[in-house]
Amino acid sequence: MNKIKNSKWISLACPLFYLLVLALVCLKLSYAISTGMDIQFYDESVYLEQGNQFQANYIFRDGFVYLAWYKLLSFFTNDTVTLYYFNYIVLLGINGFLVYFLLRKMKQAAFISAIAAIFFLISTVNVTAWPFITRFALALILGTIILIYSVKEKRNKYLIALLGLALLVYTRPEYILSLIIFSLAAIIFLINRFYKSQKPVLLIFIFLTLLSTIFILAVK
């Protein structure tokens, strides 16, 4: 009995330890960041200002999901300088944790997942990524994949993938191509499955995919 309890304790304590290590790495990377990094260039400043003063007419504009993200962060602080660095710190750390959780969802060992996440956290891909919206888009991609791994129903996996792509399109316009390729491939696959199985629900998903894609492209 004691061995079982010890085993359960170890299985719980190890992931918590690795998460603590990741948090400490994030704190180290972000410590006194305002003294070592200037507020840079035009793009991020525009996102910051518009996000801080988010308006309804921003919806369905390019980058509106990122503007909404800035608005969410502005509830913690609306000082633009503090908000700039706060966004940097949050995005600096969040993708490292998402890498860890994704690898765990893929049945990788906690130690391997933590090492991979740490290497990602300290890499120039993460630390110096510019503009910050690129790092935000990566968080959406990782979060979408984690959710896909987390659900069992194939239809739910599909809907999550479609929603994730929609969010990406309204974050960075270049993801329109990804949405179009996904939709075409999905419709061809679903039509093929329908002819083989004759399940009416597949027609609903074909219609939903087509309608969603047309709507997203039409309001861009």
QUIWO-V354110 format. One record per run of one state. SS is the DSSP state (2 for helix, 1 for strand, 0 for the rest). FROM is the first residue (numbers start at 0). LEN is the number of residues. If there is no record, write none. Layout:
ss & from & len
SS & FROM & LEN
SS & FROM & LEN
//
This chain:
ss & from & len
0 & 0 & 1
2 & 1 & 29
0 & 30 & 2
2 & 32 & 4
0 & 36 & 5
2 & 41 & 11
0 & 52 & 3
2 & 55 & 3
0 & 58 & 5
2 & 63 & 11
0 & 74 & 5
2 & 79 & 26
0 & 105 & 4
2 & 109 & 13
0 & 122 & 1
2 & 123 & 4
0 & 127 & 4
2 & 131 & 19
0 & 150 & 3
2 & 153 & 16
0 & 169 & 3
2 & 172 & 25
0 & 197 & 2
2 & 199 & 19
0 & 218 & 2
//
